[in-house]
């Protein structure tokens, strides 16, 4: 039987320490893994989770069919300040359609939109916003709406930068999507935004196909228009994919419980909670907007992307909180 002497044990320990050090150095120098992320705790936790769940024979191995990851969109994959992008779309649509609706000049919340009174729009509450969505998103076929969205995305510009809204996607998060996909994860967007507002461009911008997008929706119906079949959009809300609606939407439209969830606000809390409460190795991540210089700094008091409960409970739930200021080398694509 082989006997380990004190000297040989010390030598083995020294070799192991050297190998570990070399491995860490190789990891730190590896440019192809999440290159826009700072080599720190958040990046290390992501890589550790992916490595553990994809290592065959390991205790945390997950079969590729069960490697489901879900991402919120607004504030997680692209910017949401000074307002949600879809809200900017709604406001532009109201202004464009106003000549055909003279009654909007004296009817709220349309009057506030047309006079630029955003406080008045906000004061109309959820009901007012739903009225705006119903008026600007319905009365057309799904194909017509897709073209309207696509044309708007090509022409609309962010009010602060003057760049297309798609220039405000977060490069580190797109790298994370690609990293997961390269490790046989199936990636979905699960957003409070309109599903048919996102589907026309998510493949081009994020590499996520339309069938992997879950979002809020209005009701539709099938009908013949001059003998041609069409899916028509109705002025009625069908499903709100936000807060507790997100796990319901995942169950309804994806049919598999994710093992990883990524969000940025309390609207994502239940999605992260449900995902990380499942059996086996799980991962939850919150993007914290704390970089006023390169992006925006907001959390508890924001009208868009409010983050309070998630920030408070993340440590106890072992969720990773990503600091844009400290964990990202870059924010937007160069």
C-alpha positions in Angstrom: 0.0 0.0 0.0 1.3 3.5 -0.9 2.3 5.5 2.2 2.0 9.2 2.2 4.9 10.7 4.2 4.8 14.2 5.7 7.2 15.4 3.0 5.2 13.9 0.1 2.0 15.3 1.5 3.5 18.8 1.7 4.7 18.4 -1.9 1.2 17.3 -3.1 -0.4 20.3 -1.3 2.1 22.7 -2.9 1.4 21.2 -6.3 -2.3 21.5 -5.8 -2.0 25.1 -4.6 0.1 25.9 -7.7 -2.4 24.2 -10.0 -5.3 26.1 -8.4 -3.4 29.4 -8.8 -2.7 28.6 -12.4 -6.3 27.8 -12.9 -7.5 31.1 -11.4 -4.9 33.0 -13.5 -6.1 31.3 -16.6 -9.7 32.1 -15.7 -8.9 35.8 -15.1 -7.0 36.0 -18.4 -9.7 34.2 -20.4 -11.0 36.9 -22.8 -13.8 34.9 -24.3 -15.9 34.4 -21.2 -18.1 37.4 -20.5 -15.4 39.9 -21.7 -17.5 43.0 -20.7 -17.7 41.8 -17.1 -15.2 42.8 -14.4 -13.4 39.7 -13.1 -15.1 39.7 -9.7 -17.7 38.0 -7.5 -20.7 38.4 -9.9 -18.9 37.0 -12.9 -17.3 34.2 -10.9 -20.8 33.2 -9.5 -22.3 33.1 -13.0 -19.4 30.9 -14.3 -19.5 28.6 -11.3 -23.2 28.1 -11.7 -22.9 27.3 -15.4 -19.9 25.0 -14.9 -21.6 23.1 -12.1 -24.9 22.5 -14.0 -23.2 21.4 -17.2 -20.5 19.1 -15.7 -21.6 15.6 -16.5 -21.4 13.3 -13.5 -21.2 16.2 -11.1 -23.7 16.6 -8.2 -25.4 19.6 -9.8 -25.5 18.4 -13.4 -28.7 19.4 -15.2 -29.8 17.7 -18.5 -29.8 20.2 -21.4 -33.5 19.8 -21.8 -34.0 21.3 -18.4 -31.5 24.2 -18.7 -34.1 26.9 -19.0 -33.1 30.5 -18.3 -35.5 33.5 -18.2 -34.7 37.2 -18.6 -36.8 40.3 -17.9 -36.4 42.9 -20.7 -36.9 46.5 -19.5 -34.0 47.4 -17.3 -32.4 44.0 -17.5 -31.5 43.7 -21.2 -31.9 47.3 -22.2 -32.5 50.7 -20.6 -35.9 51.8 -19.1 -35.2 55.4 -18.3 -36.6 58.0 -18.6 -39.5 55.7 -19.4 -40.3 52.2 -20.7 -39.6 52.0 -24.5 -43.1 50.7 -25.2 -44.6 53.7 -23.4 -42.6 56.0 -25.7 -44.1 54.0 -28.6 -47.6 54.5 -27.1 -47.1 58.2 -26.8 -45.9 58.6 -30.3 -48.9 56.5 -31.6 -51.3 58.8 -29.7 -49.8 61.9 -31.3 -49.8 60.2 -34.8 -53.5 59.1 -34.5 -54.8 62.3 -32.9 -56.0 64.0 -36.1 -58.4 61.1 -36.5 -59.6 61.5 -32.9 -60.6 65.1 -32.1 -62.3 63.9 -28.9 -58.8 63.1 -27.5 -58.1 66.9 -27.1 -60.5 67.0 -24.2 -60.4 63.3 -23.0 -58.0 62.0 -20.4 -55.4 60.5 -20.5 -55.1 61.4 -24.2 -55.3 65.1 -23.5 -52.3 64.9 -21.1 -50.3 63.0 -23.7 -51.0 65.6 -26.4 -50.1 68.5 -24.1 -46.9 66.7 -22.8 -48.3 66.5 -19.3 -46.6 63.3 -18.1 -47.8 63.9 -14.5 -51.3 63.8 -15.9 -50.6 60.6 -17.8 -49.2 59.0 -14.6 -52.2 60.3 -12.6 -54.5 58.3 -14.9 -53.1 55.2 -13.3 -53.2 51.7 -14.6 -56.6 52.2 -16.1 -55.5 55.2 -18.1 -52.4 53.3 -19.4 -54.6 50.4 -20.5 -56.8 52.8 -22.4 -53.8 54.2 -24.2 -52.6 50.7 -25.1 -56.1 49.6 -26.2 -56.4 52.7 -28.5 -52.9 52.4 -30.0 -52.4 48.7 -30.2 -55.8 47.4 -31.5 -58.0 47.6 -34.5 -55.4 46.0 -36.9 -54.1 42.6 -37.8 -51.0 41.1 -36.1 -49.1 41.6 -39.4 -50.0 45.3 -39.6 -49.0 45.8 -36.0 -45.7 44.1 -36.5 -44.9 46.4 -39.4 -45.8 49.5 -37.3 -43.5 48.4 -34.5 -40.7 47.5 -36.8 -40.9 50.9 -38.6 -41.0 52.7 -35.3 -38.0 50.9 -33.9 -36.1 51.9 -37.0 -37.0 55.6 -36.8 -37.4 56.3 -33.0 -34.6 57.8 -31.0 -33.8 57.8 -27.3 -34.6 61.3 -25.9 -31.2 61.7 -24.1 -28.7 60.2 -26.5 -30.5 60.6 -29.9 -29.5 57.1 -30.7 -31.9 54.2 -31.7 -33.3 52.5 -28.6 -31.5 49.3 -29.7 -28.2 51.1 -29.1 -29.2 51.1 -25.4 -29.1 47.3 -25.0 -26.7 46.1 -22.2 -23.7 44.5 -23.8 -22.8 42.4 -20.7 -26.3 40.9 -20.6 -26.2 40.0 -24.3 -22.9 38.3 -23.7 -24.5 36.4 -20.8 -27.3 35.2 -23.1 -24.7 34.0 -25.6 -22.7 32.3 -22.9 -25.8 30.4 -21.6 -26.8 29.4 -25.1 -23.3 28.1 -25.8 -23.7 25.9 -22.8 -27.0 24.4 -24.1 -29.4 26.6 -22.1 -32.7 27.6 -23.7 -33.1 31.3 -23.1 -36.5 33.1 -22.9 -37.5 36.7 -22.4 -40.3 37.0 -19.8 -41.3 40.7 -19.7 -44.2 42.9 -18.6 -43.9 44.5 -22.0 -46.2 43.6 -24.9 -45.3 40.3 -26.4 -46.1 41.4 -30.0 -44.2 44.7 -29.4 -41.0 42.7 -28.6 -41.2 39.8 -31.1 -40.5 41.7 -34.3 -36.9 42.6 -33.1 -35.7 40.3 -30.3 -34.1 37.8 -32.7 -32.1 40.6 -34.4 -31.1 42.4 -31.2 -30.7 39.6 -28.7 -30.6 36.4 -30.8 -33.8 35.3 -29.1 -36.5 34.0 -31.5 -40.1 35.2 -31.2 -41.4 31.9 -29.9 -39.1 32.3 -26.9 -40.7 35.6 -25.9 -43.4 35.8 -23.2 -45.1 39.1 -22.4 -48.3 40.9 -21.7 -50.9 40.7 -24.5 -54.3 41.9 -25.7 -57.0 39.7 -27.0 -57.1 38.6 -30.6 -59.6 36.9 -32.9 -59.5 35.1 -36.2 -61.5 36.6 -39.1 -61.7 36.9 -42.8 -60.9 40.3 -44.2 -62.0 40.5 -47.8 -61.7 36.7 -47.9 -58.2 36.8 -46.5 -57.6 35.1 -43.1 -56.2 37.4 -40.4 -55.6 37.5 -36.7 -57.2 40.8 -35.5 -56.1 42.7 -32.4 -58.9 43.7 -30.0 -59.0 46.6 -27.5 -59.1 44.2 -24.5 -56.3 43.1 -22.2 -55.7 39.4 -22.2 -52.8 38.8 -19.9 -50.5 41.0 -17.7 -47.0 39.4 -17.5 -45.7 41.2 -14.5 -45.1 40.5 -10.8 -47.0 37.3 -9.8 -48.1 37.0 -13.4 -44.6 36.1 -14.5 -44.4 32.6 -13.0 -48.0 32.0 -14.3 -46.9 33.1 -17.8 -43.8 30.9 -17.6 -45.9 27.9 -16.6 -48.5 28.6 -19.2 -46.3 29.4 -22.2 -43.0 27.7 -21.5 -44.2 24.7 -19.5 -40.9 24.2 -17.7 -39.6 25.7 -14.5 -36.4 27.7 -15.1 -33.2 27.0 -13.2 -32.0 30.6 -13.7 -33.8 33.9 -13.7 -32.5 37.4 -14.4 -34.3 40.7 -13.5 -33.8 44.2 -12.2 -37.0 45.3 -10.4 -39.6 44.2 -7.9 -41.7 43.3 -10.9 -39.3 40.4 -11.3 -39.4 39.3 -7.6 -41.9 36.4 -8.0 -40.1 35.1 -11.1 -36.8 34.9 -9.2 -38.5 33.6 -6.1 -40.3 30.8 -8.0 -37.2 29.9 -10.0 -34.8 29.7 -7.1 -37.2 27.8 -4.8 -37.1 24.7 -7.1 -35.0 21.6 -6.3 -31.3 21.3 -7.3 -28.9 24.1 -8.2 -30.6 27.4 -9.0 -29.5 30.9 -9.8 -31.1 34.3 -9.4 -29.6 37.6 -10.5 -30.7 41.3 -10.1 -29.2 44.1 -12.2 -28.8 47.1 -9.9 -28.8 50.4 -11.6 -26.2 52.4 -9.6 -24.1 54.0 -12.4 -25.3 57.6 -12.9 -22.3 58.4 -15.1 -22.6 55.7 -17.7 -26.3 54.8 -17.4 -28.7 55.8 -14.6 -28.8 55.5 -10.8 -32.2 54.5 -9.4 -33.9 51.9 -7.3 -36.4 52.4 -4.4 -38.0 55.6 -5.5 -38.2 55.1 -9.3 -41.4 55.2 -11.2 -39.9 52.8 -13.7 -38.0 49.7 -12.5 -38.5 50.3 -8.8 -36.3 48.0 -6.8 -36.8 47.7 -3.0 -37.9 44.3 -1.8 -35.5 42.5 -4.2 -32.6 44.6 -3.0 -33.5 43.9 0.7 -34.1 40.2 0.4 -31.4 39.2 -2.2 -28.7 38.4 0.3 -30.9 36.0 2.4 -32.2 34.4 -0.8 -28.6 34.0 -2.2 -29.4 36.1 -5.3 -26.5 37.8 -7.0 -26.9 41.6 -7.1 -24.9 43.0 -10.1 -23.6 46.5 -9.7 -23.5 48.2 -13.1 -20.9 50.6 -11.8 -18.6 47.9 -10.3 -19.3 44.7 -12.3 -19.5 45.9 -15.9 -16.5 47.2 -17.9 -18.9 48.4 -20.6 -22.6 49.2 -20.5 -23.6 49.6 -24.2 -22.2 48.1 -27.4 -19.4 50.2 -28.8 
